[in-house]
Amino acid sequence: MGDPLYAHGIDLAVVLITILKVILTFLFLLLGVLLYIWWERKFISDLQNRIGPDRAGPHGILQSLADGIKVFFKEDLAPTEADRRVYRLAPYLAAVPAFSAFAIIPIGDKISIAGHQTYLQLADPPIGILFLLAMSSIAVYGVFLAGWSSGSKYPLLGSVRASAQMISYEAAMSLAVATAVLATGSLSTRAIFVHQSVWNWNLWQLGVVPFGIYMVAATAEVNRPPFDLVEAEQELVGGYMTEYAGVRFALYYLAEFMNTITVSAVAVTLFLGGPSGPHINFLPALWPVVWFFLKLFAFVSFYVWLRATLPRLRYDQLMDLGWKRLIPLALYWLLLIAALRVGDDAHWPWGVNHGALNAITVVAAAAGAGVVFFGGLGAAIRVGAKRVEEETARAGGVRA
Amino acid sequence: MDWVVFVISAIAVLAGALGVVTSRNPVHAALSLVLTLFGIAVMFVEQQANFLAVVQVIVYAGAIVVLFLFVIMLLGVDQAEDLEVEPLVGQRPAAVGVGVAGLAALLLPIAFGKWQWLSGQASVAGPAHSGTEPNVNRLANALFTRYLLPFEATSVLLVIAVIGAVVLARRPLHTERQGLTAREEP
């Protein structure tokens, strides 16, 4: 348990290694965001049959650096109606959780520095993945307070929308994460990754459903298209960050892309085996890192693809999807996986180990329960929809 | 090392608590409350109660205070309040009395050396942290074996609360709605 770095007491070298790891993670995130913004613009240009940025550096790779420098020299404005203190604080409440959440991601195996062994991972707390959930619930403040403190209508509307969306989808995301935790029996991200190596990925160990739920919920959680209603410019100008300029705007922009990278990294860790992959004898410490980054790259590119392909959802569709479909399905699947585990431990159905037979019993019982559960849920949703229709008709075509 | 963490988090907790009491703007007060909750979470980590710390952040800072803020903002009470008017007559002297009594209840057992009056019995479910087994597992074991019934009773209570809230918030189905446009609805 825990990083072997801290197993033999703490001396100066340990402190220095930890500081080095912090700096490296920070730099990786900053550099990753710069490259990711460039890659997003380039890739989406390809998908839309245009060239994209190509002036700054080879293939325009320095474009986001140039944009970053520009935005840092812009004037930092605040509206007269703004609540100054909260207005200044809010961007940090968005950026700090975005930076910290990445700390728990394992990006490689053990390495040795100066006689100390350490994981290629900033921190491996026993609460592990719960830290991510804590950080994503703090990130709501950044969005929420930005809109409120701007003292302006569109940001307020945008931030109420955004925080409602983030809070709603947090539930589905937590349930999907809990399914992965259940499979491992540990909250530690390192243990979850080790449990899946080499090819026992949770993606197929748990059935594909929790992964799908996680992906949809995480996309909504970080406000990426098709769930970017938060900054639907036709309706809300720029959403909660309309009034921000200069460095504070840059912090929001940075946080958004960092969150995308982090949820992708978490998806890789929870469902795709993290840094695990085929073992290669040449430079054995290097390959896990390579596998991790390949998987991460596939994910962040997938997000760009989504953005280029899917139109934005309407707000009521978003809420329907979250509350009426994803949460019940995630809950059902969590109970199903729990039943399978309990069944395995207790040797259902007849107290002897029948292997496949016991899985079949549980799955058959679960399918029966699922028919009842989803049948009831579907009936309830239909009744609700019919009622709304009636009310709308009675109110003369105005939807309440 | 421990006391450095304690002093820093205690300062954060006290600063937050003072902020809650002295802020005129309810949103600032709610944010100060978040600072206090964070300080307490850090203290939990320092006591090896990792799970409590993270639950403190997820539930209190992440959900309950966000709910406070929602209510404050949506009800439009986010202006500074007039502190000259006393909403309940005699409330302020009573508050001082209750505050002093509470402080005395905290300090007197310490003065008489009866720590366990405050902290409870030293060990009911074993130490919070032992050897290689993480705190989360110990807590889960205690919660789902020894304290299963209270745990289930609490969850039933929460379900009842949710159903109650839904029933209260539900609009009556067949009320007369003439002259009532969607605009006038709450």
Interface residues (C-beta under 8 A of the other chain):
Chain A: M1 D83 R85 V86 L89 P125 P126 I127 L130 F131 L133 A134 S137 I138 V140 Y141 F144 L145 W148 L156 V160 S163 I167 S186 L187 S188 R387 R394 A395 G396 V398 R399 A400
Chain B: N25 V27 H28 L31 V34 N50 F51 A53 V54 V55 V57 I58 A61 G62 A63 V66 L69 F70 M73 L74 D78 T132 P134 N135 V136 R171 L173 R177 L180 T181 A182 E185
